[in-house]
Amino acid sequence: MSESRRIKTALVSVYHKEGLDEIITKLHEEGVEFLSTGGTRQFIESLGYPCKAVEDLTTYPSILGGRVKTLHPKVFGGILCRRSLEQDMQQINKYEIPEIDLVIVDLYPFEATVASGADEATTIEKIDIGGISLIRAAAKNYNDVIIVASQLQYKPLLDMLMEHGATSSLEERRWMAKEAFAVSSHYDSAIFNYFDGEEGSSFRCSANDQKTLRYGENPHQKGYFYGNLEAMFDQIHGKEVSYNNLLDINAAVELIDEFEELTFAILKHNNACGLASCTTVLDAYKTALAGDPVSAFGGVLVTNGVIDKETAEAVNELFFEVIIAPDYDVDALEILGQKKNRIILVRKEGKLPKKQFRSLLNGVLVQEKDLNIETTADLKVVTDKKPTPEEIEDLLFANKIVKNSKSNAIVLVKDKMLLASGVGQTSRVDALKQAIEKANSFGFDLHGAVMASDAFFPFPDCVEIAGNEGITAVIQPGGSVKDQLTFDYCNAHGIAMVTTGIRHFKH
């Protein structure tokens, strides 16, 4: 069996016609005959080329409101017949079925219809039957047939036609079949998830647009990203984003989205090492950097404000990997772009998924994202001493940071500035001691500061240590059977404490 196959007849039925005219023209020049339906047939004829109607081949019109057009043995027989199998060829000759060598088709926009909020009746009508069947049939018979399953494959097909005319190699047909099954499996996953809703009866997640990364978490590991980064960011400068960059970028985006007021954060290894809310971006950056100028080296910078020239000049003095902002002044970009490898990202308005998953053992863990952001209304004062309004602001500020820090985590805050944090420790006492040591090393006065914990205190040891350092207010989930011991200690030593009832463990 020869690997090379010549295209004699093409079935074309698509919604997206942009870029199709060049393909049709080239195929016509190569002597290929066209078979089509409805609007696509009119499009081909408008280019001046003859096109046979599917209805003339099948002798059946489009019926049931367009639900049945191509579902017929004379169509699928022409696609599925095995040219090397004598029995197949005898049967298509007997039933006067023409060989179909190329199928160009795309699918009804089911995902876009769901995203538009359409009612169920409209959504159901966007479940493609004929198109998905044509894709699967042509892809199955890739030994003899070329399948183009979406507009994304128009260019590869055109490149193939320009290179060696209306012929294809087995390798090319198999590659196109692989791409076609990617289209069909993604489509079916979207339909299943629509019907499954929030039940989670099976795990179906499909992501396109593979991006091969330089390497994974370490140089000896391969790494890939599946998804549309361009929908979230415009990268306007710098080297290719790495696996570890993406982890930090994700952590930075999740953290900054907690804050409505103007805020600047510096992250290292997915944890905030500096964060502050101020009235200007420059002040917020300088205050955040002061929290830990050592750890900031090589970090990721993120803000919800526009980077101006003055901020860019200050930021430019620091070595960092990535900076993320909703916009930049032109003169700020001129400054930041002086380092060729520095990654500069413009954050777009894009929706983030509400579920998280990770592979482990022989399966997948799935959970809802921790989207809860506590407000004053969520706080329960559990001590005789009530926190002041200023302490309440700092407690909520600290709680947002601890929520986005690796457990066990303790965060110390004063005047909407991250003074220090202890993260990823095996005990909460160790996390607190780490935070105090770091704050002291940079000369911060902890008197009047507040403390946040991502989980409850089963013993009053942490509040005792914190109180001895001058910390005056604490926020924690509560819920320990020994809560009252901690509350009693706070009452005896004049420390205000509030609970939220919500833990924020992050691994």
C-alpha positions as CSV (number, residue, x, y, z in Angstrom):
1,M,0.0,0.0,0.0
2,S,1.4,3.3,-1.1
3,E,1.7,6.0,1.6
4,S,0.9,8.7,-0.9
5,R,-2.8,9.5,-1.6
6,R,-4.2,11.9,-4.2
7,I,-7.2,14.1,-3.3
8,K,-9.9,13.7,-6.0
9,T,-13.0,14.6,-4.0
10,A,-13.4,16.9,-1.0
11,L,-16.4,17.2,1.3
12,V,-16.4,20.7,2.7
13,S,-19.0,21.9,5.3
14,V,-17.9,24.7,7.7
15,Y,-19.0,27.7,9.7
16,H,-15.6,29.5,9.7
17,K,-14.8,30.4,6.1
18,E,-12.0,32.9,6.8
19,G,-8.9,31.5,5.0
20,L,-10.9,28.8,3.2
21,D,-10.9,30.6,-0.1
22,E,-7.2,30.0,-0.7
23,I,-7.6,26.3,0.0
24,I,-10.6,26.0,-2.3
25,T,-8.8,27.8,-5.1
26,K,-5.7,25.6,-4.8
27,L,-7.8,22.4,-4.7
28,H,-9.7,23.5,-7.8
29,E,-6.4,24.2,-9.6
30,E,-5.4,20.6,-8.7
31,G,-8.6,19.3,-10.3
32,V,-10.4,18.4,-7.0
33,E,-14.2,18.1,-7.1
34,F,-16.3,19.6,-4.3
35,L,-19.2,18.2,-2.3
36,S,-20.9,20.5,0.2
37,T,-24.0,21.7,2.0
38,G,-25.9,24.9,2.4
39,G,-23.9,28.0,3.0
40,T,-20.5,26.4,2.3
41,R,-21.7,25.3,-1.1
42,Q,-22.9,28.8,-1.8
43,F,-19.5,30.1,-0.7
44,I,-17.6,27.7,-3.0
45,E,-19.8,28.6,-5.9
46,S,-19.4,32.4,-5.2
47,L,-15.7,31.8,-5.8
48,G,-16.6,30.6,-9.3
49,Y,-16.1,26.9,-8.7
50,P,-18.6,24.1,-9.3
51,C,-19.8,22.2,-6.2
52,K,-22.1,19.2,-6.0
53,A,-24.8,19.3,-3.3
54,V,-24.8,16.5,-0.7
55,E,-28.6,16.3,-1.2
56,D,-28.0,15.4,-4.9
57,L,-25.7,12.6,-3.8
58,T,-27.9,11.2,-1.1
59,T,-31.2,12.0,-2.8
60,Y,-32.4,13.3,0.6
61,P,-32.9,16.9,1.5
62,S,-31.7,18.4,4.7
63,I,-34.4,17.4,7.2
64,L,-35.5,17.8,10.8
65,G,-34.5,21.5,10.9
66,G,-31.0,20.7,9.7
67,R,-30.3,18.0,12.2
68,V,-29.8,15.5,9.4
69,K,-27.8,16.5,6.3
70,T,-24.7,14.3,5.8
71,L,-25.8,11.2,7.8
72,H,-26.1,8.8,4.9
73,P,-24.2,5.7,3.6
74,K,-23.3,7.5,0.4
75,V,-21.4,10.1,2.5
76,F,-19.9,7.9,5.2
77,G,-19.3,5.0,2.8
78,G,-17.2,7.3,0.7
79,I,-15.2,8.3,3.7
80,L,-14.8,5.0,5.4
81,C,-14.1,2.7,2.5
82,R,-10.6,1.1,2.6
83,R,-9.0,1.7,-0.7
84,S,-6.7,-1.3,-0.3
85,L,-9.5,-3.7,0.6
86,E,-11.1,-5.2,-2.5
87,Q,-14.4,-6.0,-0.8
88,D,-14.8,-2.4,0.2
89,M,-14.1,-1.1,-3.3
90,Q,-16.5,-3.6,-4.8
91,Q,-19.3,-2.4,-2.4
92,I,-18.9,1.3,-3.1
93,N,-18.9,0.5,-6.8
94,K,-22.0,-1.5,-6.5
95,Y,-23.9,1.2,-4.6
96,E,-22.4,4.0,-6.6
97,I,-20.6,5.7,-3.7
98,P,-17.9,8.2,-4.6
99,E,-14.6,8.1,-2.7
100,I,-14.2,11.1,-0.5
101,D,-10.5,11.8,0.1
102,L,-10.6,15.1,2.0
103,V,-13.1,16.2,4.7
104,I,-13.1,19.8,5.9
105,V,-15.6,20.4,8.7
106,D,-16.0,22.3,11.9
107,L,-18.4,22.0,14.8
108,Y,-21.3,24.0,16.1
109,P,-20.1,26.5,18.8
110,F,-21.3,24.5,21.8
111,E,-18.9,26.1,24.4
112,A,-19.5,29.6,23.2
113,T,-23.3,29.0,23.4
114,V,-22.9,27.8,27.0
115,A,-20.7,30.7,27.9
116,S,-23.3,33.1,26.4
117,G,-25.9,32.0,29.0
118,A,-28.3,30.6,26.4
119,D,-31.3,28.6,27.5
120,E,-31.1,24.8,27.4
121,A,-33.1,24.3,24.2
122,T,-30.7,26.6,22.3
123,T,-27.7,25.0,23.9
124,I,-28.8,21.4,23.0
125,E,-29.2,22.5,19.4
126,K,-25.6,23.4,19.3
127,I,-24.6,19.8,20.0
128,D,-23.1,18.8,16.6
129,I,-24.0,15.3,15.3
130,G,-23.1,15.3,11.6
131,G,-19.9,17.2,12.0
132,I,-18.5,15.1,14.9
133,S,-19.4,11.9,13.0
134,L,-17.6,13.1,9.8
135,I,-14.6,14.0,11.9
136,R,-14.4,10.6,13.6
137,A,-15.0,8.7,10.3
138,A,-12.4,10.5,8.4
139,A,-9.9,10.4,11.2
140,K,-10.5,6.6,11.7
141,N,-9.7,6.1,8.0
142,Y,-6.5,8.3,8.0
143,N,-4.8,5.6,5.8
144,D,-6.8,7.0,2.9
145,V,-8.5,10.3,4.0
146,I,-7.3,13.7,5.2
147,I,-9.4,15.3,7.9
148,V,-9.4,19.0,8.7
149,A,-11.5,19.3,11.9
150,S,-11.2,23.1,12.7
151,Q,-10.1,26.4,11.3
152,L,-6.8,25.9,13.2
153,Q,-5.9,23.2,10.7
154,Y,-6.6,25.4,7.6
155,K,-3.0,26.6,7.5
156,P,-1.3,23.2,7.8
157,L,-3.5,21.9,5.0
158,L,-2.7,24.9,2.8
159,D,1.0,24.5,3.5
160,M,0.7,20.8,2.5
161,L,-1.1,21.7,-0.7
162,M,1.4,24.4,-1.6
163,E,4.3,22.0,-1.0
164,H,3.2,19.0,-3.0
165,G,-0.2,19.7,-4.5
166,A,-3.3,17.6,-3.9
167,T,-1.4,14.7,-2.4
168,S,-0.7,13.7,1.1
169,S,1.7,11.3,2.9
170,L,0.6,8.8,5.6
171,E,2.5,10.8,8.2
172,E,0.6,14.0,7.3
173,R,-2.8,12.2,7.3
174,R,-2.0,10.6,10.7
175,W,-1.0,13.9,12.2
176,M,-4.3,15.5,11.0
177,A,-6.2,12.6,12.4
178,K,-4.5,13.1,15.8
179,E,-5.5,16.8,15.7
180,A,-9.0,15.8,14.8
181,F,-9.5,13.5,17.7
182,A,-8.2,16.3,19.9
183,V,-11.0,18.4,18.6
184,S,-13.7,15.7,19.1
185,S,-12.6,14.7,22.6
186,H,-12.5,18.3,23.7
187,Y,-15.9,18.9,22.3
188,D,-17.4,15.8,24.0
189,S,-15.7,16.8,27.3
190,A,-17.4,20.2,27.2
191,I,-20.8,18.6,26.5
192,F,-20.4,16.1,29.4
193,N,-19.4,18.8,31.8
194,Y,-22.5,20.8,30.8
195,F,-24.7,17.9,31.6
196,D,-22.8,16.8,34.7
197,G,-23.0,20.3,36.2
198,E,-21.7,20.3,39.7
199,E,-22.1,16.6,40.3
200,G,-18.5,15.8,39.5
201,S,-19.5,12.2,38.7
202,S,-16.4,11.8,36.4
203,F,-13.3,13.9,35.9
204,R,-13.2,15.4,32.4
205,C,-10.8,18.3,31.8
206,S,-9.6,19.2,28.3
207,A,-7.2,22.0,27.5
208,N,-5.7,22.9,24.1
209,D,-2.9,25.1,23.0
210,Q,0.1,23.1,24.2
211,K,3.1,25.3,25.1
212,T,6.4,23.4,25.5
213,L,8.4,25.0,28.3
214,R,12.2,25.1,28.5
215,Y,11.9,22.4,31.2
216,G,9.8,21.5,34.2
217,E,10.3,22.4,37.8
218,N,13.9,21.2,37.4
219,P,16.1,21.1,34.3
220,H,16.0,17.3,34.1
221,Q,12.2,17.3,33.9
222,K,10.1,18.0,30.8
223,G,7.4,20.7,31.2
224,Y,4.3,21.8,29.3
225,F,1.5,24.3,29.8
226,Y,-2.0,23.7,28.3
227,G,-4.1,26.8,28.1
228,N,-4.5,30.2,26.5
229,L,-2.1,32.5,28.3
230,E,-2.8,35.2,25.8
231,A,-6.3,35.4,27.2
232,M,-4.9,36.5,30.5
233,F,-1.7,38.4,29.7
234,D,0.1,40.3,26.9
235,Q,3.8,39.6,27.3
236,I,5.4,42.7,25.9
237,H,9.0,42.0,26.8
238,G,11.4,39.4,28.1
239,K,12.4,35.7,27.8
240,E,10.0,32.8,27.5
241,V,7.9,32.1,30.6
242,S,9.1,29.0,32.5
243,Y,7.3,26.3,34.5
244,N,8.4,28.0,37.8
245,N,7.6,31.4,36.5
246,L,4.0,30.2,35.8
247,L,3.7,28.9,39.4
248,D,4.8,32.3,40.8
249,I,2.6,34.2,38.3
250,N,-0.4,32.1,39.4
251,A,0.3,32.8,43.0
252,A,0.8,36.5,42.3
253,V,-2.5,36.8,40.5
254,E,-4.5,34.9,43.2
255,L,-2.9,37.1,45.9
256,I,-3.4,40.5,44.2
257,D,-7.0,39.7,43.4
258,E,-7.8,39.7,47.1
259,F,-7.2,43.5,47.3
260,E,-9.5,46.2,46.0
261,E,-7.3,49.1,47.2
262,L,-4.1,50.0,45.5
263,T,-1.6,47.3,46.4
264,F,1.9,46.0,45.4
265,A,3.2,42.6,46.2
266,I,6.5,40.8,45.8
267,L,6.5,37.0,45.8
268,K,9.2,34.4,46.0
269,H,8.5,30.7,45.7
270,N,4.7,31.3,45.6
271,N,4.7,33.2,48.9
272,A,4.6,36.9,49.6
273,C,7.8,38.3,50.9
274,G,6.6,41.9,50.7
275,L,3.2,43.5,50.4
276,A,1.7,46.9,51.1
277,S,-1.4,49.0,50.3
278,C,-0.8,52.7,49.9
279,T,-2.2,55.7,48.0
280,T,0.4,55.5,45.2
281,V,2.0,52.6,43.3
282,L,5.5,54.0,44.2
283,D,4.8,54.1,47.9
284,A,3.2,50.7,47.8
285,Y,6.3,49.3,46.1
286,K,8.8,50.9,48.4
287,T,6.8,49.8,51.5
288,A,6.5,46.2,50.1
289,L,10.2,46.0,49.3
290,A,11.1,47.2,52.8
291,G,9.3,44.2,54.2
292,D,12.1,41.9,53.0
293,P,14.6,43.4,50.5
294,V,16.7,40.2,50.7
295,S,14.0,37.7,49.6
296,A,12.8,40.2,46.9
297,F,15.9,39.4,44.8
298,G,14.8,37.4,41.8
299,G,11.2,37.5,42.8
300,V,7.9,38.2,41.0
301,L,6.3,41.7,41.3
302,V,2.6,42.3,40.9
303,T,0.3,45.3,41.4
304,N,-3.3,46.3,40.6
305,G,-2.2,49.8,39.7
306,V,-0.6,51.3,36.6
307,I,3.2,51.4,36.6
308,D,4.4,55.0,36.1
309,K,7.9,56.3,35.4
310,E,8.8,56.9,39.0
311,T,7.8,53.4,40.1
312,A,9.7,51.9,37.1
313,E,12.8,53.8,38.1
314,A,12.6,52.4,41.6
315,V,11.7,48.9,40.5
316,N,14.6,48.9,37.9
317,E,17.1,48.9,40.7
318,L,16.0,45.4,41.8
319,F,16.8,42.2,40.0
320,F,13.5,40.4,39.5
321,E,12.1,37.8,37.1
322,V,8.6,39.0,36.3
323,I,6.4,42.1,36.7
324,I,2.6,42.0,36.3
325,A,0.4,45.1,36.1
326,P,-2.9,46.1,34.4
327,D,-0.9,48.8,32.4
328,Y,2.3,50.7,32.1
329,D,3.1,54.2,31.1
330,V,5.2,54.4,27.9
331,D,8.2,55.9,29.6
332,A,7.9,53.2,32.4
333,L,8.2,50.5,29.7
334,E,11.3,52.2,28.3
335,I,13.0,51.9,31.7
336,L,11.8,48.3,32.5
337,G,12.7,47.1,29.1
338,Q,16.4,47.8,29.6
339,K,16.9,44.2,30.9
340,K,16.4,41.9,27.9
341,N,15.3,38.8,29.9
342,R,12.9,40.6,32.3
343,I,9.4,39.3,31.7
344,I,6.8,42.2,31.5
345,L,3.2,41.1,31.5
346,V,0.0,43.2,31.1
347,R,-2.8,41.6,33.0
348,K,-6.1,41.3,31.1
349,E,-9.6,41.0,32.4
350,G,-10.0,37.2,32.2
351,K,-12.1,34.8,34.2
352,L,-10.2,32.2,36.3
353,P,-11.6,28.7,36.8
354,K,-13.5,28.1,40.1
355,K,-12.1,24.6,40.5
356,Q,-8.6,23.3,41.2
357,F,-7.1,19.9,40.5
358,R,-3.8,18.1,40.8
359,S,-2.7,14.6,39.9
360,L,-1.5,12.3,42.6
361,L,-1.1,8.5,43.3
362,N,-3.2,6.9,40.5
363,G,-5.9,9.6,40.4
364,V,-6.9,13.3,40.5
365,L,-7.8,15.5,43.5
366,V,-10.4,18.2,42.7
367,Q,-11.7,21.0,44.9
368,E,-13.5,24.3,44.7
369,K,-11.1,27.2,44.8
370,D,-10.8,29.1,48.1
371,L,-12.7,32.2,46.9
372,N,-13.9,33.3,50.4
373,I,-12.6,36.8,51.3
374,E,-13.5,37.7,54.9
375,T,-15.0,41.1,55.7
376,T,-15.7,42.9,58.9
377,A,-19.1,41.2,59.0
378,D,-17.5,37.7,59.1
379,L,-15.4,38.5,62.2
380,K,-16.4,37.3,65.7
381,V,-14.7,39.0,68.6
382,V,-14.0,36.3,71.2
383,T,-12.1,38.4,73.8
384,D,-13.1,41.1,76.2
385,K,-10.8,43.5,74.4
386,K,-12.2,44.6,71.1
387,P,-9.8,45.4,68.2
388,T,-9.7,49.0,67.1
389,P,-10.9,50.0,63.6
390,E,-7.3,50.3,62.5
391,E,-6.5,46.8,63.9
392,I,-9.6,45.4,62.1
393,E,-8.2,46.7,58.8
394,D,-4.8,45.2,59.5
395,L,-6.3,41.9,60.6
396,L,-8.3,41.6,57.4
397,F,-5.2,42.6,55.4
398,A,-3.1,40.0,57.1
399,N,-5.8,37.4,56.7
400,K,-5.7,37.8,52.9
401,I,-1.9,37.2,52.9
402,V,-2.0,34.2,55.2
403,K,-4.7,32.7,53.0
404,N,-2.3,32.8,50.1
405,S,0.8,31.5,52.0
406,K,2.0,27.9,52.4
407,S,0.9,26.2,55.6
408,N,1.7,26.3,58.4
409,A,1.6,30.0,58.1
410,I,1.8,33.1,60.4
411,V,1.6,36.6,59.0
412,L,2.6,39.8,60.9
413,V,1.1,43.1,59.7
414,K,1.2,46.8,60.7
415,D,-0.4,49.7,58.9
416,K,-1.3,47.6,55.9
417,M,2.3,46.5,55.5
418,L,3.6,42.9,55.6
419,L,6.3,43.0,58.3
420,A,7.1,39.3,58.1
421,S,5.7,35.9,57.6
422,G,6.6,32.3,58.6
423,V,5.5,29.9,55.9
424,G,5.7,26.2,55.1
425,Q,6.6,25.1,58.6
426,T,5.8,21.9,60.4
427,S,4.5,23.7,63.5
428,R,2.8,27.0,64.0
429,V,5.2,27.9,66.7
430,D,8.1,27.5,64.3
431,A,6.2,29.7,61.7
432,L,5.7,32.4,64.3
433,K,9.3,32.3,65.5
434,Q,10.5,32.5,61.9
435,A,8.3,35.6,61.3
436,I,9.5,37.3,64.5
437,E,13.1,36.6,63.7
438,K,12.7,38.0,60.2
439,A,10.9,41.2,61.4
440,N,13.5,41.8,64.0
441,S,16.3,41.3,61.4
442,F,14.9,44.2,59.4
443,G,14.4,46.4,62.5
444,F,10.6,46.4,62.6
445,D,8.9,47.3,65.8
446,L,6.2,44.7,66.4
447,H,4.4,46.7,69.1
448,G,0.9,47.4,67.8
449,A,1.2,44.9,65.0
450,V,-1.4,42.2,64.4
451,M,-1.0,38.5,63.7
452,A,-2.9,36.2,61.3
453,S,-2.9,32.4,61.4
454,D,-4.3,30.1,58.6
455,A,-5.5,27.6,61.3
456,F,-6.7,27.6,64.9
457,F,-4.4,27.6,68.0
458,P,-4.9,24.3,70.0
459,F,-2.7,25.9,72.7
460,P,-2.1,29.5,73.7
461,D,1.7,29.2,73.1
462,C,1.6,31.3,69.9
463,V,-0.4,34.1,71.3
464,E,1.9,34.1,74.4
465,I,4.9,34.5,72.2
466,A,3.2,37.1,70.0
467,G,2.0,39.1,73.1
468,N,5.5,39.2,74.5
469,E,6.6,40.9,71.2
470,G,4.0,43.6,71.5
471,I,1.4,42.2,69.1
472,T,-2.0,43.5,70.1
473,A,-4.6,41.7,68.0
474,V,-4.9,38.3,66.4
475,I,-7.1,36.8,63.7
476,Q,-7.6,33.0,63.4
477,P,-10.3,30.5,62.3
478,G,-11.1,29.2,65.7
479,G,-12.6,25.7,66.1
480,S,-10.2,24.0,68.5
481,V,-11.7,22.1,71.4
482,K,-9.2,24.1,73.5
483,D,-10.2,27.5,72.1
484,Q,-11.2,28.8,75.5
485,L,-7.7,28.3,76.9
486,T,-6.4,30.6,74.1
487,F,-9.3,33.1,74.7
488,D,-8.6,33.2,78.4
489,Y,-4.9,33.9,77.9
490,C,-5.8,36.8,75.6
491,N,-8.2,38.2,78.1
492,A,-5.6,37.9,80.9
493,H,-3.0,39.7,78.8
494,G,-5.0,42.4,76.9
495,I,-4.8,40.9,73.5
496,A,-7.8,41.3,71.1
497,M,-8.8,38.2,69.1
498,V,-11.3,37.6,66.4
499,T,-12.2,34.3,64.7
500,T,-13.6,33.7,61.2
501,G,-14.7,30.1,61.3
502,I,-12.8,29.5,58.0
503,R,-9.4,27.9,57.7
504,H,-7.1,28.8,54.9
505,F,-4.7,25.9,54.6
506,K,-2.6,26.0,51.5
507,H,-0.2,23.3,50.5
